[in-house]
Amino acid sequence: MDPSRPLLGRGGFLPSSAHAVAAMALIAFLLLTLLRLPLSLSISIYTPPPPLAVADQHHHQEDQEQQDDSSSCDLSSPLDCADPRLFHLMMRSAIDAFPAVHFARFGRPVPGDPPSTSCDMAWRARSNSNSSASTASPTATTKDYRRFAIARDPRTCTYSVLSIGDYHSGPNARKPRPGVTNATTAAPPPPPLSRSQFAAAAYLSYHGGGDRCKPMPHYMRSLLCALAEARYLNRTLVLDLTLCLAASYTAAGMPEEGKRLAFYIDVDHLRSSVAGIVEERRFWEDWDRWGAQGQLGLRLVEDTRVPPTKFSKAKDILVVRKFGDVQPGNYWYRVCEGEAERVLSPPRRAIRLAPSLTSIVDAIISSMQPDFDSVHADANAEDLRRKIEESVDAGRQVYLAGEGISMVLVEALKAKYSNLHYLDDFQGLWRKDSKWFVEMKRLNGGVPVEFDGYMRELVDREVFLKGKKMVEVHR
């Protein structure tokens, strides 16, 4: 079959011009037909969903922001306690929490424990004390350091203060004083001195005397005299850092040897206030090594009436004042009487309460708030009752100081004045589970220490002196 010939039944192809005209007619027909279609008819093709509503968009953006913020706010990471915003928040929280406290200064916050949820901050608050002029001023302040529980919003990372701890609950903010031995551990023994080191100093030693086991005012008077002479002579004082506590301060009513001076006064402050202090036992060990064979000079003074002016230029390494057995002529404080009184001035400011007792005083004051009144009683029941009723403002915190007061009277007064406090109200501060007890036990080489009568007297008197209004009631 000739492939160029048309198939049967189909006819031949139209000419090209006629072909074009037919195509155009077909397109026109289709357009007209489409234009006549109903509006409801549409071609089924994919179209995107409508945009979210405005409210849905807002929630979607918040969810996205929360996701972004939470990823940048790691709640397990340590708090930035140095952040000024957190510092100001903690200050405002403390001021709001303690409206009766007159804050003088805040320290910079430091990480607490755990560091991811707490910061420690110290402050000083005015005590409004009219303490004795020799030991304090009207602008005296007390120290405290507390732990702040901090929360962070998981979405915005904003800070909030959940709670403020109790007194001295933020130890990381406590600044140790320069040169002060940590009270929680006994200081290691100093290394032995070489001969040149030992001979480079000059020493003053008091030997014997009738001051042992005497009441503490007597002992302190004699100690101040020895300190005054050592300072005048520019010599290191050889001192027994243990003492015998008088029977009036012990539970058994008998004198008690082996008490450490550091239980009652700040020995580090004492050392820095005079020419120097060396522990007696250590000194005599060094003396036996370097001076006992006459290699170093010694001057012996056996009469307390010899004033220090008589040997102030002595070149001897050691001056020993030897006291006899006849009382009262053998008391140390006799050295400061007579002609010596012109040149010897007892350094009363060298005697400062031991840090362990200061902590108890501060805790008592903090529990009452710094602005309180105080009453010191040495009187019978009626005199005390009358004076308190005349002097005590029923709306103020009042501290009652004094030993030997009838506890029946104290309880009766406390029943009438709910704001009245007595030292025994704070026994928890020196119980066997207290911080004070643990520190003192470590300081004493693992041997427990009793809160004895002299400690009570020191704390009682110091709290009384911190009162804004002080009332003395005598017989």
Buried (B, 14 or more C-beta within 10 A) or exposed (E): EEEEEEEEEEEEEEEEEEEEEEEEEEEEEEEEEEEEEEEEEEEEEEEEEEEEEEEEEEEEEEEEEEEEBBEEBEEEEEBEBEEEEBBEBBBEBBEEEBEEBBBBEBBEBBBBEEBBBBBBBBBBBBBBBBBEEEBBEEEBBBBBBBBBBBEBEEBEEEBEBEEBBEBBBBBBBBEEEEEEBEBEEBEEEEEEBEEEEBBEBBBBBBEBBBBEBBEBEBBBBBBBBBBBBBBBBEBBBBBEBBBBBBBEBBEEEEBBEEBBBBBBBBBBBBBBBBBBBBBBEBBBEBBEBBBEEEEBBBEEBEEBEBBBBEEBEBEBBBBBBBBEEEEEBBBBBBBBBEEBEEBBEBBEEBBBBBBBBBBBBBBBBBBBBBBBBBBBBBBEBEBBBEBBEEBBEEEBBBBBBBEEBEEEBBEEBBEEBEBBBBBEBBEEBBEEEBBBBEBBBBBBEEEEBBBBBBBBBBBBBBBBBBBBBBBBBEE
